[in-house]
């Protein structure tokens, strides 16, 4: 018997059950149609608050850290735990915003922070984020020296937001891996939707 993936299907946004109608209506107007959003919509009460958190991460007006900070956190985490689907949907965002092929492929391989830093292509801010995320994913903890390093490079608000982004996307990764989410519907005008939906803030381009 062939197993059908994902193991749980997302909601049908065009013909939803009454319990899912509000979430389906939201997704019908959302510019990027992802399988993970349809799946999350199966949680009727938490879906819209979850999407509000996501909006705060995607919006340069609401997000404290730089756009590529948040993308680096996501690609670092997904590379370390081999969350291929989530890595794949964030890769074009990073690429459109200037993260080069060499860095993306190194993150995909899940190299250690020592190996990544040895490439000699990461800013100190990026090196710190790479290290912070690896420690947190591998040990659920961080060395005090790593946090002090982060505090020297970033504001306290930015450091805390790094953990918020990491926790949010780690939750998504657990679900997409566990339920074997593997692909999305075709997304027309994806690049335009990314540019319009995922925005920079005044800190973008400032290197530590």
C-alpha positions as CSV (number, residue, x, y, z in Angstrom):
1,X,0.0,0.0,0.0
2,X,1.4,3.4,-1.0
3,X,1.3,6.0,1.7
4,X,-0.2,9.3,0.6
5,X,1.6,12.5,1.7
6,X,1.0,14.7,3.6
7,X,-0.3,12.4,6.3
8,X,-2.9,15.0,7.1
9,X,-4.3,17.2,4.3
10,X,-4.8,20.9,4.8
11,X,-8.2,22.4,4.5
12,X,-9.9,23.0,1.1
13,X,-10.0,26.8,1.0
14,X,-12.6,26.8,-1.7
15,X,-15.0,24.3,-0.2
16,X,-14.3,24.3,3.6
17,X,-16.2,22.8,6.4
18,X,-18.2,25.3,8.5
19,X,-15.6,25.0,11.3
20,X,-12.9,26.1,8.9
21,X,-14.7,28.8,6.9
22,X,-13.2,31.8,8.6
23,X,-9.7,30.5,8.1
24,X,-10.4,29.5,4.5
25,X,-11.7,33.1,3.8
26,X,-8.4,34.5,5.2
27,X,-6.3,32.2,3.0
28,X,-8.3,32.9,-0.1
29,X,-7.2,36.5,0.2
30,X,-3.6,35.7,1.4
31,X,-1.1,36.4,-1.4
32,X,1.0,33.3,-1.0
33,X,-0.7,29.9,-1.0
34,X,1.3,27.3,0.9
35,X,0.4,23.8,2.0
36,X,1.6,24.6,5.5
37,X,-0.9,27.5,5.8
38,X,-3.8,25.2,4.8
39,X,-2.6,22.6,7.3
40,X,-2.3,25.2,10.1
41,X,-5.8,26.3,9.3
42,X,-7.0,22.9,10.7
43,X,-6.6,24.5,14.2
44,X,-9.7,26.8,14.0
45,X,-9.0,28.8,17.2
46,X,-5.2,29.3,16.9
47,X,-4.7,29.8,13.1
48,X,-5.5,33.5,12.9
49,X,-3.4,34.5,15.9
50,X,-0.6,32.4,14.4
51,X,-0.9,34.2,11.1
52,X,-0.8,37.5,13.1
53,X,2.6,36.5,14.5
54,X,3.8,35.5,11.1
55,X,2.7,38.9,9.8
56,X,4.8,40.6,12.5
57,X,7.8,38.6,11.4
58,X,7.3,39.3,7.7
59,X,6.6,43.0,8.1
60,X,9.5,45.4,8.2
61,X,7.3,47.9,10.1
62,X,6.8,45.4,12.9
63,X,9.9,43.2,12.9
64,X,12.9,44.4,14.9
65,X,15.6,42.3,13.4
66,X,16.8,42.6,9.8
67,X,15.1,40.6,7.0
68,X,18.1,38.5,6.4
69,X,18.6,38.0,10.1
70,X,15.2,36.3,10.3
71,X,15.9,34.3,7.1
72,X,19.3,33.2,8.4
73,X,17.6,31.9,11.5
74,X,15.1,29.9,9.5
75,X,17.6,28.5,7.0
76,X,20.1,27.7,9.7
77,X,17.5,25.8,11.8
78,X,15.9,24.0,8.8
79,X,19.3,23.0,7.5
80,X,20.3,21.6,10.9
81,X,17.2,19.4,11.3
82,X,16.8,18.6,7.5
83,X,13.4,20.3,7.2
84,X,13.6,20.3,3.4
85,X,10.1,21.7,2.7
86,X,10.5,24.7,5.1
87,X,14.0,25.3,3.8
88,X,12.7,25.2,0.2
89,X,9.9,27.8,0.8
90,X,12.3,30.2,2.5
91,X,15.2,29.8,0.0
92,X,13.7,32.1,-2.7
93,X,13.1,34.8,0.0
94,X,16.7,34.7,1.0
95,X,17.9,34.6,-2.6
96,X,15.8,37.6,-3.6
97,X,17.2,39.6,-0.7
98,X,20.9,39.0,-1.5
99,X,21.9,35.8,0.2
100,X,24.3,34.1,-2.2
101,X,24.3,30.5,-3.5
102,X,27.4,29.5,-1.6
103,X,25.8,30.5,1.7
104,X,22.5,29.0,0.9
105,X,24.1,25.6,0.0
106,X,26.3,25.7,3.1
107,X,23.2,26.2,5.2
108,X,21.3,23.4,3.4
109,X,24.1,21.0,4.3
110,X,23.8,21.8,8.0
111,X,27.5,22.5,8.5
112,X,28.7,23.3,11.9
113,X,29.2,27.0,12.9
114,X,32.9,26.4,12.9
115,X,32.8,25.2,9.3
116,X,30.5,28.0,8.2
117,X,32.6,30.7,9.8
118,X,35.7,29.2,8.2
119,X,34.2,30.1,4.8
120,X,35.2,33.7,5.6
121,X,32.1,35.2,3.9
122,X,29.8,35.9,6.9
123,X,29.6,39.2,8.8
124,X,30.2,39.0,12.5
125,X,26.5,39.5,13.1
126,X,25.7,36.5,10.9
127,X,28.4,34.4,12.6
128,X,26.8,35.2,15.9
129,X,23.3,34.2,14.7
130,X,24.6,31.0,13.1
131,X,26.2,30.1,16.4
132,X,23.2,31.1,18.6
133,X,20.8,29.0,16.5
134,X,23.0,25.9,16.3
135,X,23.5,25.9,20.1
136,X,19.8,26.3,20.7
137,X,18.8,23.6,18.3
138,X,21.4,21.1,19.4
139,X,21.2,21.6,23.2
140,X,18.0,23.7,23.9
141,X,20.4,26.1,25.6
142,X,23.1,28.6,24.8
143,X,26.5,29.4,26.2
144,X,26.6,32.6,28.2
145,X,29.4,33.8,26.0
146,X,27.2,33.4,22.9
147,X,24.5,35.6,24.5
148,X,27.0,38.2,25.6
149,X,28.3,38.2,22.0
150,X,24.8,38.7,20.7
151,X,24.2,41.5,23.1
152,X,27.3,43.3,22.0
153,X,26.2,43.1,18.3
154,X,22.4,43.5,18.7
155,X,20.0,45.3,21.0
156,X,18.3,43.3,23.7
157,X,15.1,43.5,21.7
158,X,16.8,42.0,18.7
159,X,18.3,39.1,20.7
160,X,14.9,38.2,22.1
161,X,13.2,38.5,18.7
162,X,15.8,36.0,17.3
163,X,14.5,33.5,19.8
164,X,10.9,34.3,19.0
165,X,11.6,33.7,15.3
166,X,13.5,30.5,16.0
167,X,10.7,29.1,18.2
168,X,8.0,30.0,15.8
169,X,9.6,28.4,12.8
170,X,10.8,25.4,14.8
171,X,7.1,24.7,15.6
172,X,6.3,24.9,11.9
173,X,9.2,22.6,11.0
174,X,8.1,19.9,13.5
175,X,4.7,19.9,12.0
176,X,5.8,19.8,8.3
177,X,8.4,17.1,9.0
178,X,6.1,15.0,11.2
179,X,3.2,15.1,8.7
180,X,5.4,14.8,5.6
181,X,4.5,18.0,3.9
182,X,6.5,17.9,0.7
183,X,5.1,20.4,-1.9
184,X,2.9,23.4,-2.5
185,X,0.3,24.4,-5.1
186,X,1.8,26.4,-8.0
187,X,2.1,30.0,-6.8
188,X,1.7,32.5,-9.6
189,X,3.9,35.6,-9.5
190,X,5.8,34.3,-6.5
191,X,8.6,36.8,-6.6
192,X,6.2,39.7,-6.7
193,X,4.2,38.2,-3.8
194,X,7.5,37.8,-1.8
195,X,8.6,41.4,-2.4
196,X,5.1,42.8,-1.5
197,X,4.6,40.6,1.6
198,X,8.0,40.3,3.1
199,X,9.5,43.7,3.7
200,X,12.7,45.2,5.0
201,X,13.1,47.7,7.8
202,X,15.4,50.6,8.6
203,X,18.0,48.3,10.1
204,X,18.5,46.3,6.9
205,X,21.9,46.7,5.4
206,X,23.5,47.7,8.7
207,X,26.4,45.3,9.4
208,X,27.9,44.6,12.7
